[in-house]
Amino acid sequence: MEKHLLLVRAAPVTRQIVTALDDADLAAPTPCAGWDVRALVEHLLHWGPSLEGAAHKASVPPGAADAGDDWRKALLGQYDRLADAWGAPAAWEGTTYMGPTELPADLVGGMVLGEFVLHGWDLARAAGQAPAWDDEVLTALHAEVARSADQARSMGVYGAEVPVPETAPLLARVLGLSGRNPSWTA
């Protein structure tokens, strides 16, 4: 699959997860140690503008506008803008910026895919949902996570790899590689 189609394919599942969340879920723990749903939503909204800017080759500092009481609308809008921005083939070409740091654009695009799927799964599990992305999206994400896992672990972005059998479903293998326990429940 062409990389620029990955977020377009991942977005509907992630949108469905967010749409199913309600205000009572905000206090629920997530698989991200020490983060409840509210903290994870704030994280996603905080980094969203930088990730969106990166698709346009712009250095945009992190920081979201206050979502107010309509956090769901703000997060859905952010996901829509990211899928639209990274849905352009040029977004994945050359170099771009995460804040002031220049990085390969396809590396940042892979990070955005992880924000959709990995953090989407985190939100889903916090609310007892069981999402399913298609295998092409998960295959591409597995390659992206494998490519950056050591660096992400050294930066504290991923935890230690969780051993998952090679015969496990692809989502479980991606989760384990990113330091998540695929059987985590709230």
Secondary structure, DSSP 4 states (H G I P E B T S, - for coil): --GGGHHHHHHHHHHHHHHH--GGGGGSB-SSTT-BHHHHHHHHHHHHHHHHHHHTT------PPP-TT-HHHHHHHHHHHHHHHHTSGGGGSSEEEETTEEEEHHHHHHHHHHHHHHHHHHHHHHTT------HHHHHHHHHHHHHHHHHHHHTTSS-SPPP--TTS-HHHHHHHHTT--TT---
